[in-house]
């Protein structure tokens, strides 16, 4: 019986074991089958999740930049509701989109032709003769900056490059050197294209000289009428120019090495002249021109050239267009000489602790310099230095400023004369007339006449901290094309309202001080200061050389305001009272704050 029971127990145990094994096998098979069945769905879920995130981000971006994107892909992202097919919502000036685009292209070219500023032209290096054989240096020559970043970015895929533009203007371009930059060893250093929001483009990527082959260097001898060197910089929305770790607006070592070797070619007689094109909307630091270490003959500021501006640049170089533009910035030998640079850094609030307020709100920017930026700093400090007033110190203007605000040369030469001013009390404007004569004997051309003013700087201004520049631009105009010996009298209208100053801490509105106001016709901001200094009796001789040029007092008009006026311009032209609205932005005006 015991053996029989044992046998039955063993049999049951065996059966149980078999059942367990079968169950395990079935479970394993089930899990395997389930995994096999659900694996595609898991993968699909992951992919769907990723796509959902991408689509959400894309939807947000498209809703923010819908028409910007549409500009690149064609069409628009909007439509009119309840549109009346017979209604004329906006009557355009063009019969077709093609006609409008063609007009825009011509307008861009005209803007470049009128706006490019000639900064140097030693020994009449420009214009080049028809058929001149030229070599284009720098990878920027094949990779121009057509526009900025963000909203300033443009699609230049159909724009002419520098080579094409030069050839259209009748010049012959070194093909070997061009191909070196576009498809040869130099192409590896091409700057990344600036996009809608791009940081990668704001770096200098010039080709090191050691990369140039003997074949490329030897090719220059056959195209040595001129070396055209392009210096490009790009910046804008989402791409602030770096200055903390490197001076992006100064030449880098590879650019300096390139210019050094190009200068050596000129010394050896391989190249006749060196022309520099500044392809930048931001003011390049031009210390390389201070002592002209690289033997540059001509320098032309061309800014960002847009869709068709490079064609106008080529026509300026070839003499088909005579330059007549003026700088809209002060170009310096040292950009760090500006006081604004000292404050252009984010300063962390004292006592800031991570977590209490968001990190992006942990810093502030100081605007301590007030109006004294650009020419309003450099020219005001110069005037104070000449007159021995203020705290200008021992100031050498020419060590800082290479080309003043408003500066621009021409192939022609012009003189101003017969300046006259009439005050129209009814319109409250000064009517400034000046005669411009082309005194050259070779070229016809246009001249831009600029009107600047100087207001009195009084004890009241000092007491109340009224900020005033030595001169301020209040009007300008350009002549027609004048042949050698031809003259034109321009009349430029200056609103007296533009001569008022804002009095933040006193009247809290615009004021006209009592005293003498000066108007002058000038070629640039520095010329204006010297003209007014001359009218006030200052000369290089009686200032011990502090005044760096003789001014033209005949081009200055003096108007005396007999009384302090805080009423006339305390109301805007449309009748709105003008007064402080943003006092809370000034720590000196915080309620209960007696500290400065």
ABEGO torsion letter per residue (X at the ends): XAAAAAAAAAAAAAAAAAAAAAAAAAAAAAAAAAAAAAAAAAAAAAAAAAAAAAAAAAAAAAAAAAAAAAAAAEEBABBBBGBBAABBABBBABABAAAAAAAAAAAAAAAAAAABBBABBBGGAOBBBBGBBBBBBEAAAABBBABBBEAABBBAAABBBAAAAAAAAGBBBBAAAAAAAAABAAAAABBBBBBABBAAAABBABBBAAABBAAAAAAAAAAAABBBBBBBBBBEBGBBBBAAABBAABBBAAAAAAAAAAAAAAAAGABABBBBBBBBABBBBAAAAAAGAAGBABBBBAEBAEAAAAAAAAAAAAGABBBABBBABBBBABAAABAAAAABBBBBBBGBBBGABBAAAABBBBBAAEABBEAAAAAAAAAAAAAGBEAAEBBBAAAABABBBGBBBBABBBBBBGBBBBBBAAAGBBBBBBBBBBABAABBBBBBBBBBBBBBBBAAAAAAGBBBBABBBABBBBBBBBBBGBBBBBBBBBBAAAABBBBAABAGBBBBBBEBBBBBBBABAAAAAAAAAAAAGBBAAAAGGABABBBBAAABBBBBBABBBAAAAABBAAGBBBBBAAAAABAAABBGBABX
